[in-house]
Amino acid sequence: MNDTNGKMTVQWYPGHMTKTIRMMRENLSLVDVVIELLDARIPFSSKNPDIDELAKNKFRIIILNKADLADENATEIWKKYYENKGFKVLTTNSLKGNGINAVTNAAKELMADKIKRQKERGRLFVPIRCMISGIPNVGKSTFINKYVGKTLAKTGDKPGVTRGKQWIRLKKDIELLDTPGILWPKFENKEVGLKLAFTGAVNDNILDSETLATEFISLIMKIKPSAIASRYKISIEANETPHDLLNKIGRARGFIIKGGFTDLTRTGEILLDEFRGGKLGRLTIEMPDDIEI
C-alpha cells in the first residue's frame, strides 16, 4: 500500500482482531500465565505491544518460535534481552516439537508459590490456566497442536485463520486458552511493518511483491549478502541496486516473460517464499541494537 506521498505503508487490522483484544481483556481474570509466541527471526517486530499492558499483572512466558529458521547466536542475544526485562524465555520449533516440553515446567516454576499456598489451604488439585497469544502466522496453532499432541487447533498458511476462543485441557494439569492472532491498528514504524510482511504475518495481497522483495534484498544486503549470492548463484557488484539484484535472481531462475523481460512479480514471490521456508539459511533480520524502543 502507498500513502499520498508515495511511501509504502503497512496497515492491517481486520475487525476480528479488535474483537480479540476485547476477548483477551474479558478472559484475563481466568488465567494465571500469559504465553506469547514471537517469531525468532523478528523478536521485536512480532511482539504485540498491547499484550504487555493487557497482561501486566500476570506471569509471562515468551516463546521464540521458529528458532530453527533464525540465527542461533542472535536468538541467544534476544533471549537474554527479554530475560532482562523480566520474562521467562524459551525457544521452540513448533513443526518438529523441539523445546515445547519445556513450557509445562516453565509454567509450573512460575506458579510454584501460588500452587503451594493453595495446597496449604487444602486444595489438592490446582490446574494452571494459560492464555496463548501471538500475531498471525507466528505458528501458534502448530505450537498448540504439538503441545497437546493431537490436532485440535485449526491451522493454515494464511494470517488470521484462528477466529474464536477455545479452552484446551492437557493431561499435565494445564489448561490452555487459545486466542486468535492479533496485530495492532497501524505500524508507525515502517521497518516493523516491512519485517512483518517479509515473514508473512501480513497478507501478501495488500503489498506489491516486487516492491516488498526489493525492500527485503536491501535489508539482507546489510545483514548477510552471501545468503542471496549463494542461494541464487549470482555475483553481487558494488554498484548494483536491490532492484538490479531482483532482476538478476529472476534471470538466474529463468523467469523470463514475453519480450525477454524478467518476471519480477514471480521472482519477488519466490524470494520471499524461500526466505520464509529457511532456504536462504538461518537468518535473524533484526537485533536489539537495531530497533527503536
C-alpha positions, 0 to 999 in steps of 0.5 A, a space after each residue: 500500500 502507498 500513502 499520498 506521498 508515495 511511501 509504502 505503508 503497512 496497515 492491517 487490522 481486520 475487525 476480528 482482531 479488535 474483537 480479540 483484544 476485547 476477548 483477551 481483556 474479558 478472559 484475563 481474570 481466568 488465567 494465571 500465565 500469559 504465553 506469547 509466541 514471537 517469531 525468532 527471526 523478528 523478536 521485536 517486530 512480532 511482539 504485540 505491544 498491547 499484550 504487555 499492558 493487557 497482561 501486566 499483572 500476570 506471569 509471562 512466558 515468551 516463546 521464540 518460535 521458529 528458532 530453527 529458521 533464525 540465527 542461533 547466536 542472535 536468538 541467544 542475544 534476544 533471549 537474554 534481552 527479554 530475560 532482562 526485562 523480566 520474562 521467562 524465555 524459551 525457544 521452540 520449533 513448533 513443526 518438529 516439537 523441539 523445546 515445547 516440553 519445556 513450557 509445562 515446567 516453565 509454567 509450573 516454576 512460575 506458579 510454584 508459590 501460588 500452587 503451594 499456598 493453595 495446597 496449604 489451604 487444602 486444595 489438592 488439585 490446582 490446574 494452571 490456566 494459560 492464555 496463548 497469544 501471538 500475531 498471525 502466522 507466528 505458528 501458534 496453532 502448530 505450537 498448540 497442536 504439538 503441545 497437546 499432541 493431537 490436532 485440535 487447533 485449526 491451522 493454515 498458511 494464511 494470517 488470521 485463520 484462528 477466529 474464536 476462543 477455545 479452552 484446551 485441557 492437557 493431561 499435565 494439569 494445564 489448561 490452555 486458552 487459545 486466542 486468535 492472532 492479533 496485530 495492532 491498528 497501524 505500524 508507525 514504524 515502517 521497518 516493523 511493518 516491512 519485517 512483518 510482511 517479509 515473514 508473512 504475518 501480513 497478507 501478501 495481497 495488500 503489498 506489491 511483491 516486487 516492491 516488498 522483495 526489493 525492500 527485503 534484498 536491501 535489508 539482507 544486503 546489510 545483514 548477510 549478502 552471501 545468503 542471496 549470492 549463494 542461494 541464487 548463484 549470482 555475483 553481487 557488484 558494488 554498484 548494483 541496486 536491490 532492484 538490479 539484484 531482483 532482476 538478476 535472481 529472476 534471470 538466474 531462475 529463468 523467469 523470463 516473460 514475453 519480450 525477454 523481460 524478467 518476471 519480477 512479480 514471480 521472482 519477488 514471490 519466490 524470494 520471499 517464499 524461500 526466505 520464509 521456508 529457511 532456504 536462504 539459511 538461518 537468518 535473524 533480520 533484526 537485533 536489539 541494537 537495531 530497533 527503536 524502543 
